[in-house]
Amino acid sequence: MTGATKELQADYDTPWKDVLETYFEQFTNFFFPAVWAGIDWDKGYEFLDKELQKVVRDAVLGRRIGDKLVRVWQADGQEAWVLIHIEVQGQYEPAFAERIYVYNYRLFDRYQRRVASLVVLADRSATWRPNEYGYDLWGSRVSFHFPAVKLLDYAAHWGDLTASKNPFATVVMAH
């Protein structure tokens, strides 16, 4: 990777990370409304980026854009908390779904808490839509599914985006 490519990647990473931290509630409401409805927003939330780095630092997991780990509490009255892993993926990556699975199980293993992996696909391919990983070997089966939104899909709703007061409508249009 050249210096110019690294600089461009850094410039792309920073706005997503900043906007995710500043407008996390609006992010979930815009892209993942069922997740937003399941969070007790009165109890707040906490970003755990250092914890995410501890979990994934020893793995060769490829390029990451806007990775965030957030601790939230559930709205259904349970005292349990979940970790929401947010991944913004800006380019095609053959092993992407496997990487999301690895993040998920490593976070579960470390914290013994349920983990929701949320994915925003910011690439330019209309056909690449990873949302699951799994395998089956001699009756032993792993099946992992995660919600993913594709920024390209919002182009068909430009009028709704311009009318929206959610800051992520602007982020999608700018992207």
N, C-alpha and C positions, 0 to 999 in steps of 0.2 A: 504494500500500500504506500503510495507516495505521500509526501508531506501535504500536498494540496488536497488529496483525497481524505486524509485524516482530518484536516482543517474543516472540510465541507461536512464530514460526518459529525464532528464536534458541534458545528453550527446547527446541524439538524437535530442533534440530541437535546441540546440545551433548551430550546423553546418548548419541546414536548414535556421535558421534566419540570420546567418552571410552571407551565400551565396546569399540569396534573397536580402539582402541590398546591397551587393557588386556588384551583377550582375543582377539587376532587369531588365534592358533592354534585356539582353541575355535570362533571364528566360522567358519573354513574347514571345520573338522571337522563342525560342525552343519549348515551350509547347503550346502556344496560338498565333500562327502567325497572325490571324485575329485581335486580340487585339493589338498586336505589331504594325500592319499597321494602326490602328485607333488612335494611340497616336502621338501627336506632341512632339517629343523628343527634339526639339530645345527649348521648353519652360520648360524643366526639369520636375522633379517630387519631391514629398515630402512624406516621411514616416510619418504616423500619428498614431503610436502605442499607445501613451497615450490616444488619442481620442478613439481608438478601445477599450481600457480597460475601459474607462468611460461608453461606451455604453453597454458592456457586463458584467461588474463586478457584477451586482446584480442578474444575472441569473445562474442557475445551468446548465451549458452547456457541461459538460463532459471534457474529455481530449483534449487538443489542442496542435498541433505540428506546429510550424512555422507560426502561424497566423500573417499576416501583413496587414496593411491598408495603401494604397498609393494614394495620390492625383495626378492625371495626367490631362493633357489638351488634347482635341480631335484634330485630324489632319485635320478634315474637315472644319476648319476655324471658327467654332462656338466658342464663348467666354466661353461657359459653361464648367464646369469641372466635371469629374466623379470620384468617389471613387472606387478603385478596391480593393476588399477584397480577399486576397489570403489565402487559407486554405490548409495545407498539413496534410492529415489524415493518420496515421500510423496503425490503427487497425479498425476492424469492430465495428460499433456503430449503434445500431438499430434506434435511433432517429437522425442520422447524417443529413439527408436532411432537417428535420425540424429545426435543429440548424442553418444550413446555411440560411434558410428562415428567422429565427428570427434575425440573424446578419444583414441580408440585410434590413429588414423592420425597424429595430432599427436605423441603419445608415441613411436610408432615412428619417426617422422621425426626427432625430436630426439635420441633415444637409440640408434637403430639396434638395438633389442632387441625381442624378441617381447613382446607385451602381451596379457594376459588381462583382459577386462572382465567383472566379476562384478556382477550386479544383484540387489538385494533390493527388491521392490515392496511398499511399505508403504501403498499407497492402499486405498480402500474398494470399488473396483469389482471384482467377480468376473470380469468379462469382459475387462478390459484386461490383456493379457499380452505386451508387446513383448519380442521376443528376436532380432530380425533387422532388418537394413537392407540395402537394395540397389537397384540400378537397372540397366537395360539400354538402351543407346543405340547403334544401328547395329552391333551385334555386340560392342560394348565393354561388359563386364559387371562390376559390383561386387556381391559377395555377402558380407555380414558377419553372423555369428551369434554370440550371446553367451548364456551360461547365466543364467537368471533364476529366482529363487524368489519365491513370493507368500506373504506372511505370512498372508493369509486362509485359505490351504490348511491351515495348522496347526491351525485351530480343530477340525477333525474328529479330531485326535489329542491332545486335551486330557489324557487319562490318561497318554500317553507323555511329554508335556511336564512334567507334575507329577512324574513319576518320574525324569526326566533330571537328571543332575548338571551338565550343560553350562549355563553361565550364559546362553547364548542361548535356552534353553528359557524361562527366566524373562523375558528381554527380549521374546520373542514373546508370552507371556501378558500382560505388562504393556502391550504395545502395543495 
